[in-house]
Amino acid sequence: MVGTLAPLCWLALTRTDWWSVGLLAAGAALFALPAIRRIVRRRLTPGAAPESVQARASQFARLSDERRELEALMSDVRELTRLCAAQIDARTAKLERLVERAEGVASRLEGAPARTGSARIESRRVTPSSGEPPPDPLAERVYALADAGRSPVEIASELSEHVGKVELVLALRA
């Protein structure tokens, strides 16, 4: 009985199985179609002869030149990447130093007695006789404009500086 039903077992496939078989057949046709086209074109093209040795050699030389150009380009890309990484490392180190400096100023401010009355922090002038370096002229101009009520964006545009630099100067104001 089993032997008589074997030829008809393909009829017992489910709808999902039929979709799977159909998709498999369509995929095989998509892979085979370009190869069949090439074969048909070669047979239908009159006078189509295999490439000559000189043509293949010139094609090989052209490909080899392109490969050398690509290797040179890759070398340039590696060098540029190395330079960019070095610049990023240097800027990261500078930012880490600035963050450490800002944390030091913040800790000093947290330890200072609270001021009452005014919400605005008044600038303190450092006298050169106290042994500290003289105040930064840019910082002085930033402080003066901030005390006049200007925003960091306005100060930056007037002084031709980056907004972040102005904000940092104001944040480090002691």
Secondary structure by P-SEA (a helix, b strand, c coil): ccccccccccccccaaaaaaaaaaaaaaaaaaaaaaaaaaaaaaccccccccaaaaaaaaaaaaaaaaaaaaaaaaaaaaaaaaaaaaaaaaaaaaaaaaaaaaaaaaaaaccccccccbbbbbbbbcccccccccaaaaaaaaaaaacccaaaaaaaacccaaaaaaaaaacc
